[in-house]
Amino acid sequence: MRISVVTLFPEFVLEAARVGVVGRAQERGLLEVAAFNPRDFALDNYRTVDGRPFGGGPGMVMKIEPLARAIDAAKAAAAATARTIYLSPQGERLTQHRVEALGREPHLVLLAGRYEGIDERLIESHVDEEISIGDYVLSGGELAAAVLIDAIGRLKDGALGNADSAAQDSFAQGLLDCPHYTRSDEQGYDGVPEVLLSGDHAAIRRWRLKQSLGRTWLRRPDLLEGVELDKQARALLEEFRAEHESGKMQGKSRGG
């Protein structure tokens, strides 16, 4: 898979993609990341990529022509058909499900805007969809591009040290992840749930699913609306809720 980023800061994008899981995915030939600077496609001596907005107002707007040429060059650099994505606060919120779908595309062109945004006519003519990584404002789309590249790169077979890691992550099954524990030189086994020390793998799987369901119910109940729970999962969630309420009542009794 190839991901091309149209950005005024190609060094940032390429450097971010050299480390960690994404770097390993590139080393193993599972992913290729490239960057195209629209300044290289500006025709004037000043390499101008922005202009004042019609109608007035603060800030500058990225111009059509340099961006269009950069996108066209990114597409021409690879034989595979490309899908162009503008990383924008106006876009659809990024989810794990969308990441998985995008990861099946042969080539993505990510457009990282700057300033007050880009000319709307460029979006209409060259962009297939807009994606947002959250309801907040960044200085540009480079961080959002790095987020999307990382989310996609780690899904590639062979990118992670353990093939099961991605399947057990938060949101992989529509739920938040369960708590994790490891050995501590200072605390030893203190505070570690006994089931994790039992060696009973069936009980451990049950506990982890129960904690995942419960944590999602406590922290992101909205996620449960989109998950179809089977009979076991519903029973585990009810069990977690009962234990949670019982714990709250005991805390009130001790404090009262």
Secondary structure, DSSP 8 states (H G I E B T S, - for coil): -EEEEE-S-HHHHHHHTTSHHHHHHHHTTS-EEEEE-GGGG--STT---EE--TT--SS-EE-HHHHHHHHHHHHHTSSS-EEEEEEEEEEEE--HHHHHHHTTSSEEEEEE--TT-B-HHHHHHH-SEEEESSSS--SSSHHHHHHHHHHHHTTSTTSSSSTTTGGGSTTTTSS--------BTTTBTTT--GGGGS--HHHHHHHHHHHHHHHHHHH-HHHHTT----HHHHHHHHHHHHHHHHHHHHHHHHH-
